[in-house]
Amino acid sequence: MKYFRSRFQSALQLLQGYQYPEPFHIAAKNFFKGNKKFGSKDRKAISEIAYTYLRCGNAFTACELQEGILLSSLFLEWDDVADWNKQAIELNLNYELPTHFFDEYSTIDYLASNLDKQINYYPDGVLMADFEHYNESYNVRFRPKNWAKDHTDDEVRNLGIVGVRELKVNEKLDDTTQIQDLSSQFICDTINVDDGDKIWDVCSGAGGKSLNLSSRGNGEFYLSDIRPAIIQNAKSRFASMYYDAKYGIADMQKPSQTLTFGALEVEYGYFDTIIADVPCSGSGTWFRTPEHFTRFDYNDLATYAARQKSIVQNAAPFLSKGGTLYYITCSVFAEENTEVRDWISENTSLKFVEEIAFDGIKQRADGMYMAKFEA
């Protein structure tokens, strides 16, 4: 890597000034905004040094930051091992790589066997069984793709998942395209939409899943969220795609016997389908936002799980007899997934039907979980 010495110092400065939980890409943007001397190549290289450190997860948290950045830089492309050794000497670090290191050694194996540094991402015991491989060291090379949904009848893509329909994803970008990760597209493809169904997207956010489902059937869509601004965003997105929906502001952490969508007030038993894509840790997306690997407070998981349970418990009465509720998270943690699944079965009248753990690493996308229940 050319000019590593100066770029190393800039990456160190960027990481030293970073204040979690601000998204790291925003912090980097502001850093470069305040340091206009950097050209596009410098910005890209400095960002890559910083992100490579973050993408090593917990491997170097016990080291001083400059040592961790240097060790993680072994995953970058180097022209000459002497340049790396020179940087180690300058930092007063007792490391010296063999002359042919980058030709003859696996960086992961070298770190583990010679330096006792193991690449891992999550603490023991938090991952759901289906996602245990998310903690493997080879994931240091994993980069999720950026995905989009084409709202026209385009070609299908076979995900190679047994028993699952082929999935329509975009092959081009135009006015019918909406950004949506492959995991969300896959989960949406498992949700049944019949003509005339009343479908409530409980924590709709900007309405991505409802947009996807609107392209597949003539159901009646109802979107709610606790945040008025995000509902306005959903309205704009639906309008741009010429889809119809009804909108409401609702805090489903609190019980209510009615819901209001504009001039319409609905009561218990009104909806055929409820989509509960609940707020969560987002741990299935952390390979996009690797700052969470070392900075997330795992004490917050209990708060997330309690919120998830209350949302489902308060939404469930609005489901009609024989209706379906889909519990969804973008988490890979058992406490937010299988443990909440079991709680729903034990504490509501809903009956568990099936679940999906979408393997984002296999599909170059985010990890996602869905449990299907029937009333």
C-alpha positions in Angstrom: 0.0 0.0 0.0 1.5 3.3 -1.1 1.8 6.3 1.3 0.7 4.0 4.2 2.6 6.0 6.8 0.7 9.3 6.3 -2.6 7.5 5.7 -2.0 5.4 8.8 -1.8 8.6 11.0 -4.9 10.0 9.4 -6.9 6.7 10.0 -5.6 6.7 13.6 -6.9 10.3 14.0 -10.2 9.4 12.5 -10.7 6.4 14.8 -9.5 8.3 17.9 -12.1 11.0 17.3 -15.0 8.7 16.6 -17.9 8.9 19.1 -20.2 5.8 19.1 -23.2 5.4 18.4 -22.8 7.9 15.5 -22.6 5.9 12.3 -19.0 5.6 11.4 -19.5 6.5 7.8 -21.0 9.8 9.0 -18.0 10.4 11.3 -15.7 9.7 8.3 -17.6 12.0 6.1 -17.3 14.8 8.7 -13.7 14.1 9.2 -12.9 14.5 5.5 -15.1 17.6 5.4 -12.9 19.2 8.0 -9.7 18.1 6.3 -10.1 19.2 2.7 -6.5 18.5 1.9 -7.3 14.9 1.2 -8.0 13.9 -2.4 -10.3 11.1 -3.4 -7.6 8.5 -3.4 -6.5 9.5 0.0 -10.0 9.5 1.4 -10.6 6.0 0.0 -7.3 4.6 1.4 -7.7 6.2 4.8 -11.3 4.9 5.0 -10.2 1.4 4.0 -7.5 1.4 6.7 -10.0 2.4 9.4 -12.8 0.0 8.2 -10.3 -2.9 8.0 -9.6 -2.3 11.6 -13.3 -2.3 12.5 -14.0 -5.4 10.3 -11.6 -7.4 12.5 -14.2 -7.3 15.2 -12.9 -8.1 18.7 -9.4 -9.3 17.5 -7.5 -6.2 18.6 -9.6 -4.6 21.3 -7.0 -5.5 23.9 -4.3 -3.7 22.0 -3.5 0.0 21.8 -5.4 1.5 18.9 -2.3 2.1 16.8 -1.1 -1.5 17.3 -4.5 -2.8 16.3 -4.6 -0.7 13.2 -1.2 -1.9 12.2 -2.0 -5.6 12.7 -5.4 -5.3 10.9 -3.5 -3.7 8.0 -2.1 -7.1 7.2 -5.4 -7.7 5.4 -4.6 -4.8 3.0 -2.6 -5.1 -0.2 1.1 -4.5 0.4 3.8 -4.3 -2.3 6.7 -4.9 0.0 6.7 -6.5 3.5 9.6 -4.2 4.4 7.2 -1.3 4.3 5.1 -2.9 7.0 8.1 -3.8 9.1 9.3 -0.2 8.9 6.0 1.0 10.2 6.2 -1.4 13.1 9.6 -0.1 14.0 8.5 3.5 13.8 5.6 2.7 16.2 8.1 0.9 18.6 6.2 -2.3 18.2 8.1 -5.6 18.4 6.9 -7.2 15.1 8.9 -8.3 12.1 7.3 -10.3 9.3 9.2 -12.9 7.2 10.4 -11.6 3.9 7.9 -13.5 1.8 5.0 -13.2 4.3 2.4 -12.0 1.8 3.2 -14.8 -0.6 3.6 -17.7 1.8 1.4 -17.0 4.9 -2.3 -16.8 5.7 -2.9 -13.7 7.7 -5.6 -15.3 9.7 -3.4 -18.3 10.6 -0.4 -16.1 11.3 -2.3 -13.9 13.7 -3.7 -16.9 15.5 -0.6 -19.1 15.7 2.2 -16.5 16.2 0.4 -13.5 17.8 -2.5 -15.2 19.6 -4.9 -12.9 17.9 -8.2 -14.6 16.9 -10.6 -12.9 14.6 -14.1 -13.0 16.1 -17.1 -10.7 16.3 -19.7 -11.6 18.9 -19.4 -12.7 22.6 -19.9 -16.4 23.3 -23.5 -17.5 23.8 -25.4 -14.6 22.1 -25.7 -16.0 18.5 -28.7 -18.1 17.5 -27.7 -21.6 16.5 -28.3 -21.0 12.8 -26.0 -18.0 12.9 -23.0 -19.5 14.8 -20.9 -19.3 11.7 -21.1 -15.5 11.8 -18.3 -15.7 14.4 -15.8 -17.5 12.1 -12.5 -15.7 11.4 -12.9 -16.1 7.6 -15.7 -13.5 7.7 -13.0 -10.8 7.8 -13.2 -11.0 4.0 -17.0 -10.8 3.9 -18.5 -7.7 2.3 -22.3 -7.6 1.8 -23.5 -6.4 -1.6 -25.8 -3.5 -2.2 -29.2 -4.8 -3.3 -32.3 -3.2 -5.0 -35.8 -4.4 -5.9 -37.2 -4.0 -9.3 -41.0 -3.4 -9.2 -41.5 -4.7 -12.7 -41.7 -8.2 -14.0 -38.0 -8.8 -14.4 -36.0 -12.1 -14.5 -35.8 -14.2 -11.4 -32.7 -15.1 -9.5 -32.3 -18.6 -7.9 -30.8 -18.3 -4.4 -30.1 -22.0 -4.3 -32.3 -22.4 -1.2 -34.2 -25.7 -1.2 -38.0 -25.4 -1.0 -38.1 -21.7 -1.7 -39.5 -19.9 -4.8 -37.1 -18.1 -7.1 -36.8 -14.5 -6.2 -37.2 -11.5 -8.4 -34.4 -9.0 -8.0 -33.4 -6.1 -10.2 -31.0 -6.4 -13.2 -31.2 -2.6 -14.0 -31.7 0.7 -12.2 -34.6 2.9 -13.3 -37.7 4.6 -11.8 -39.1 1.3 -10.7 -36.2 0.5 -8.5 -36.2 0.7 -4.7 -33.1 -0.1 -2.5 -33.8 -3.2 -0.5 -31.4 -5.8 0.9 -31.7 -9.3 -0.5 -32.7 -10.6 3.0 -35.7 -8.4 3.1 -36.7 -9.3 -0.4 -36.4 -13.0 0.5 -38.5 -12.6 3.6 -41.2 -10.6 1.7 -41.3 -13.4 -0.9 -42.4 -15.8 1.9 -45.3 -13.6 2.9 -48.6 -14.4 1.3 -50.7 -11.6 -0.1 -54.2 -12.4 -1.4 -56.5 -9.9 -3.1 -58.5 -8.0 -0.6 -56.3 -8.9 2.4 -55.9 -6.2 5.0 -52.2 -6.0 5.8 -50.8 -4.0 8.7 -47.1 -3.1 8.8 -46.8 -2.4 12.5 -43.3 -0.8 12.6 -43.2 0.2 9.0 -40.4 2.6 9.0 -40.1 4.0 5.5 -42.3 1.1 4.3 -39.8 -1.0 2.4 -41.4 -4.3 3.0 -44.9 -3.0 2.3 -43.6 -1.5 -1.0 -42.3 -4.9 -2.0 -45.5 -6.6 -1.1 -47.6 -4.0 -2.9 -46.0 -5.0 -6.1 -47.3 -8.6 -5.8 -51.0 -8.3 -5.0 -54.1 -6.2 -4.5 -54.1 -6.2 -0.7 -55.1 -3.2 1.5 -52.0 -1.9 3.2 -51.9 -0.1 6.5 -48.6 1.4 7.7 -47.9 2.7 11.2 -44.8 3.8 13.1 -44.1 5.7 16.3 -42.2 8.4 14.3 -44.3 10.9 12.3 -41.3 11.9 10.1 -40.7 8.3 9.0 -44.4 7.9 8.1 -44.1 11.0 5.9 -41.2 9.3 4.2 -43.2 6.2 3.6 -46.0 8.3 2.1 -43.6 9.8 -0.4 -42.1 6.5 -1.4 -45.6 5.0 -1.9 -46.7 8.0 -3.9 -43.6 7.8 -6.2 -44.5 4.2 -7.0 -48.2 4.9 -7.4 -49.1 2.5 -4.6 -52.0 3.1 -2.2 -51.9 2.7 1.6 -53.4 4.1 4.8 -51.1 5.6 7.4 -51.1 6.0 11.2 -49.0 7.0 14.1 -49.0 4.3 16.8 -46.8 3.4 19.8 -47.4 -0.3 20.0 -45.4 -0.6 23.2 -48.6 0.6 24.8 -51.9 -1.4 24.7 -54.8 0.0 22.7 -58.2 -1.2 21.7 -58.4 0.8 18.5 -56.0 2.1 15.9 -56.4 5.2 13.7 -55.4 5.5 10.1 -56.4 8.9 8.9 -60.2 9.1 9.2 -60.5 5.3 9.7 -60.6 3.7 13.2 -60.1 0.0 13.4 -60.7 -2.5 16.2 -59.6 -5.9 17.3 -59.7 -8.7 14.7 -59.5 -6.3 11.7 -56.3 -7.5 9.9 -55.7 -10.6 7.9 -51.9 -10.2 8.1 -49.7 -8.4 10.5 -46.0 -7.7 9.7 -44.1 -7.0 12.9 -40.6 -6.0 11.7 -39.6 -4.9 15.2 -36.8 -2.6 16.4 -33.8 -4.7 17.2 -30.0 -4.6 17.7 -29.5 -4.9 13.9 -26.8 -7.4 14.5 -27.4 -9.1 11.2 -26.3 -6.0 9.4 -23.1 -5.3 11.4 -20.8 -6.4 8.6 -22.0 -3.2 6.9 -21.5 -1.2 10.0 -18.6 -2.9 11.8 -18.2 -0.3 14.5 -21.0 -2.1 16.4 -18.8 -5.2 16.9 -16.6 -3.6 19.5 -18.9 -0.8 20.8 -22.4 -2.3 21.2 -23.6 -2.6 24.8 -24.9 -6.1 25.2 -26.8 -5.0 28.3 -29.2 -3.3 25.8 -30.4 -6.7 24.5 -32.8 -7.2 27.4 -34.4 -3.8 26.6 -34.8 -4.7 22.9 -36.3 -8.0 23.8 -38.8 -6.5 26.2 -39.8 -3.9 23.5 -40.3 -6.7 20.9 -42.5 -8.7 23.2 -44.7 -5.8 24.1 -45.1 -4.8 20.4 -46.3 -8.3 19.4 -48.5 -8.7 22.5 -50.2 -5.4 21.8 -50.6 -5.9 18.1 -51.8 -9.5 18.2 -55.4 -8.8 19.2 -55.9 -6.9 15.9 -55.3 -10.1 14.0 -58.4 -11.8 12.6 -59.2 -15.5 13.4 -57.0 -17.6 11.1 -54.8 -14.6 10.2 -51.1 -14.6 10.1 -48.5 -12.6 12.1 -44.9 -12.4 10.9 -42.3 -11.6 13.5 -39.2 -10.2 11.9 -35.8 -8.9 13.0 -32.5 -8.1 11.3 -30.8 -9.7 14.3 -28.7 -12.9 14.6 -29.1 -13.0 18.4 -31.1 -15.8 20.2 -32.4 -13.3 22.7 -34.2 -11.3 20.0 -35.2 -14.3 17.9 -35.8 -17.8 19.2 -36.3 -16.6 22.8 -38.9 -14.1 21.7 -40.5 -16.7 19.5 -40.9 -19.0 22.5 -42.2 -16.2 24.6 -44.9 -15.4 22.0 -46.0 -19.0 21.9 -46.3 -19.1 25.7 -47.8 -15.7 26.4 -50.2 -15.1 23.5 -52.9 -17.0 21.7 -50.7 -17.1 18.5 -49.6 -20.5 17.3 -46.0 -20.9 15.9 -45.9 -22.3 12.4 -42.4 -22.0 11.0 -39.2 -19.9 11.0 -36.5 -18.7 8.6 -33.0 -17.8 9.5 -31.7 -16.0 6.4 -28.0 -16.6 6.0 -26.7 -13.3 4.8 -23.1 -14.4 4.7 -23.9 -17.2 2.2 -25.9 -14.8 0.1 -23.6 -11.7 0.4 -26.4 -9.8 2.2 -27.7 -9.1 5.7 -28.7 -11.7 8.2 -32.5 -11.8 9.0 -34.9 -13.8 11.1 -38.6 -14.4 10.6 -41.1 -16.5 12.7 -44.6 -17.1 11.3 -47.6 -17.4 13.7 -51.3 -18.0 13.1 -54.3 -16.8 15.2 
